[in-house]
Amino acid sequence: MTYTTKKYEEPASPVGTVAELFAGVGGFRIGLAPAGFKTVFSNQWEPSTKTQHASDVYVANFGSEGHCNEDIATVDAIPEVDLLVGGFPCQDYSVAKSLNSSKGLEGKKGVLWWEILRLVKQAKPKSIFLENVDRLLKSPSAQRGRDFAIMLKTLGSQGYLIEWRVVSASDYGFPQRRIRVFIVATRNSTVPSSAREFVTKSGVLARALPVSAHTAEESVFLLDDEPDVISQSFNLGSAKSPFLNAGVYFDGEVHTFKTQSAYAGQKSTLGDVILPNAEVEDGYFVDPDRLAEWEYLKGAKTIERTHKGSGASYNYAEGKMAFPDLLTNPSRTILTGEGGTSPSRFKHIIKTDEGFRRLTPTELERLNGFPDGWTALGADGKQISDVRRAFFMGNALVVGLIERVGKVLAEDIQARRG
Ligand SMILES: C[S@@+](CC[C@H](N)C(=O)[O-])C[C@H]1O[C@@H](n2cnc3c(N)ncnc32)[C@H](O)[C@@H]1O
């Protein structure tokens, strides 16, 4: 398949407005624009660095109107939009009842879910579209699924029907095997007469990202306890999360199913996004003297390690990684450490006529469906380092999946308006 680079264009007559939280370099905004959405507010703040590189790249591409570069905890209010979106970090969501009853629930400080919930209560968006690592459905390890249960309970009590699905981008034809959980919430939605029909056919995610009508497993359970009780007792001691890879929550009931993607369209692979070597700087080629190091890191091995606490030694085993990465398959997930010359087990390496090489920032942008060169410059026109560009793509998402979901959300907004 030949790769065509896309351009970002704001919709001429928008179907709806969007607030983009945890905006990074704008993956939601890029994907939602061709679906007809105009992003009118964005928030991005990186807690770990003084210089705000992602926010800077965001402004370089979209301008500063409606953009806010501060800790979400300090954002008092957002505009009343049709759609609230964000890809947020997976954290511990445990809660306790406050001793001072007027304060209600107390979640841990710095936990971003509570900031999202606060802004949902304030802006009451009609729809919410969130993205997270699939680990969210299984966290924390001592109480598998507790955090997601707290999320469903607290968002559900704001009048939302919530659906979710674990999606691998390559299952829908994209060139990266990036697995994420998508969560879509709709306010004042009609309650489905059949949860199975909803999850496999008529829900937003099922229409955007089709699945087979056959589901391998299903289960139904209530979340009738208050969040502080869920926090203390949900699934204590069980090794398995009760949340399967898809589901819907309404009226205090979780209906969860194991679904299989159903896609018969075009497929793409890592090979489709690769630039000719003539356009690739020498620094991306692996120094032949270091090839053995790469090979070692990618290989199967058993390493003796020492347990930090007890000092006891144990064997750590890891399997073999593909080396080089095959151009005929979708890539593996891009991680934030993908950039830089040092050998690594997880960075992609491809074999070309002129030797082994790493992926360039443009190729990483293409694997996520961002326009070529999207992260090259900051708002002041200064070049962004390649390591940072790779970091942005490790944090970002596959834009084409967002566009697919966005189109269904746009249809629903139009249908509601009649
Ligand atoms: C998973 S990334 C989202 C990336 C984004 N979807 C994209 O396409 O680039 C999460 C983002 O949240 C930002 N973030 C983390 N803590 C934050 C906070 N307290 N306030 C605002 N943004 C925060 C991070 O800097 C990061 O860019």
The ligand as an SDF file (V2000), in Angstrom:
LIG
                    3D

 27 29  0  0  0  0  0  0  0  0999 V2000
   -1.2060    9.6670   27.2720 C   0  0  0  0  0  0  0  0  0  0  0  0
   -0.7450   11.3040   26.9810 S   0  0  0  0  0  0  0  0  0  0  0  0
   -1.9750   11.8570   25.8490 C   0  0  0  0  0  0  0  0  0  0  0  0
   -1.4390   12.0730   24.4630 C   0  0  0  0  0  0  0  0  0  0  0  0
   -2.4120   12.6400   23.4700 C   0  0  0  0  0  0  0  0  0  0  0  0
   -3.6380   11.8890   23.3430 N   0  0  0  0  0  0  0  0  0  0  0  0
   -1.7560   12.7970   22.1120 C   0  0  0  0  0  0  0  0  0  0  0  0
   -2.3620   12.4630   21.1100 O   0  0  0  0  0  0  0  0  0  0  0  0
   -0.6210   13.2800   22.0460 O   0  0  0  0  0  0  0  0  0  0  0  0
   -1.1920   12.1030   28.4920 C   0  0  0  0  0  0  0  0  0  0  0  0
   -0.8490   13.5740   28.5360 C   0  0  0  0  0  0  0  0  0  0  0  0
   -1.3260   14.1180   29.7730 O   0  0  0  0  0  0  0  0  0  0  0  0
   -0.4180   15.1140   30.1920 C   0  0  0  0  0  0  0  0  0  0  0  0
   -0.5990   15.3520   31.6330 N   0  0  0  0  0  0  0  0  0  0  0  0
   -0.1290   14.5810   32.6620 C   0  0  0  0  0  0  0  0  0  0  0  0
   -0.4650   15.1230   33.8520 N   0  0  0  0  0  0  0  0  0  0  0  0
   -1.1970   16.2510   33.5710 C   0  0  0  0  0  0  0  0  0  0  0  0
   -1.8280   17.2420   34.3880 C   0  0  0  0  0  0  0  0  0  0  0  0
   -1.7680   17.1680   35.7140 N   0  0  0  0  0  0  0  0  0  0  0  0
   -2.4900   18.2550   33.7740 N   0  0  0  0  0  0  0  0  0  0  0  0
   -2.5600   18.3200   32.4180 C   0  0  0  0  0  0  0  0  0  0  0  0
   -1.9580   17.4250   31.5900 N   0  0  0  0  0  0  0  0  0  0  0  0
   -1.2910   16.3910   32.1640 C   0  0  0  0  0  0  0  0  0  0  0  0
    0.9520   14.5440   29.8220 C   0  0  0  0  0  0  0  0  0  0  0  0
    1.9390   15.5440   29.7030 O   0  0  0  0  0  0  0  0  0  0  0  0
    0.6500   13.8340   28.4820 C   0  0  0  0  0  0  0  0  0  0  0  0
    0.9260   14.6800   27.3930 O   0  0  0  0  0  0  0  0  0  0  0  0
  1  2  1  0
  2  3  1  0
  2 10  1  0
  3  4  1  0
  4  5  1  0
  5  6  1  0
  5  7  1  0
  7  8  2  0
  7  9  1  0
 10 11  1  0
 11 12  1  0
 11 26  1  0
 12 13  1  0
 13 14  1  0
 13 24  1  0
 14 15  1  0
 14 23  1  0
 15 16  2  0
 16 17  1  0
 17 18  1  0
 17 23  2  0
 18 19  1  0
 18 20  2  0
 20 21  1  0
 21 22  2  0
 22 23  1  0
 24 25  1  0
 24 26  1  0
 26 27  1  0
M  CHG  2   2   1   9  -1
M  END
$$$$
